[in-house]
């Protein structure tokens, strides 16, 4: 039986792909390469904001995928 806590709405993935400008296509090696390159180019690695939010707002959890994607697109 699938764990309900692990289910993610497909619209999150569609939003993520739209941010990366990657079309929804059948997964293969080339698609994975495009996805990886787009993510590395468009989504900066950072962790300072998590420390800032912890200090300023008392954030003491890891943001959900939806919160992360929404924050990235902002």
C-alpha positions as CSV (number, residue, x, y, z in Angstrom):
1,X,0.0,0.0,0.0
2,X,1.5,3.4,-1.0
3,X,2.4,5.8,1.7
4,X,0.1,8.9,1.4
5,X,2.8,11.1,2.9
6,X,5.0,10.3,-0.1
7,X,2.5,11.3,-2.8
8,X,3.2,14.5,-4.7
9,X,0.7,16.2,-6.9
10,X,1.8,16.0,-10.6
11,X,1.2,19.7,-11.0
12,X,4.4,20.3,-8.9
13,X,6.4,18.3,-11.4
14,X,4.8,20.2,-14.3
15,X,5.6,23.5,-12.6
16,X,9.2,22.4,-12.0
17,X,9.6,21.4,-15.7
18,X,8.1,24.7,-16.8
19,X,10.6,26.6,-14.6
20,X,13.4,24.6,-16.2
21,X,11.9,25.0,-19.7
22,X,12.0,21.2,-20.2
23,X,9.0,19.6,-22.0
24,X,7.1,16.7,-20.6
25,X,8.4,13.8,-22.7
26,X,9.2,10.1,-22.3
27,X,12.2,9.7,-19.9
28,X,15.4,8.7,-21.5
29,X,19.1,9.4,-21.2
30,X,19.0,12.6,-23.3
31,X,16.0,13.9,-21.3
32,X,17.8,13.3,-18.0
33,X,20.8,15.2,-19.4
34,X,18.7,18.1,-20.4
35,X,16.9,18.1,-17.1
36,X,20.1,18.0,-15.1
37,X,21.8,20.7,-17.2
38,X,18.7,23.0,-16.9
39,X,18.5,22.5,-13.1
40,X,22.2,23.2,-12.6
41,X,21.9,26.3,-14.8
42,X,18.7,27.8,-13.5
43,X,18.4,26.6,-9.9
44,X,21.2,28.0,-7.7
45,X,22.5,25.9,-5.0
46,X,22.2,27.8,-1.8
47,X,21.5,27.1,1.9
48,X,21.9,30.6,3.3
49,X,18.2,31.4,3.0
50,X,17.4,28.3,5.2
51,X,19.7,29.7,7.9
52,X,18.2,33.2,7.5
53,X,14.6,31.9,7.7
54,X,15.6,29.8,10.8
55,X,17.0,32.9,12.5
56,X,14.3,35.4,11.5
57,X,11.2,33.2,11.5
58,X,12.1,30.2,13.5
59,X,11.9,27.9,10.5
60,X,12.8,24.5,11.9
61,X,11.8,22.1,9.1
62,X,12.8,21.3,5.6
63,X,10.4,23.0,3.1
64,X,8.1,20.8,1.1
65,X,8.8,20.3,-2.6
66,X,5.9,22.7,-3.3
67,X,7.4,25.4,-1.0
68,X,10.8,24.9,-2.5
69,X,9.6,25.1,-6.1
70,X,7.4,28.1,-5.4
71,X,10.2,29.9,-3.6
72,X,12.6,29.2,-6.5
73,X,10.2,30.6,-9.1
74,X,9.7,33.8,-7.1
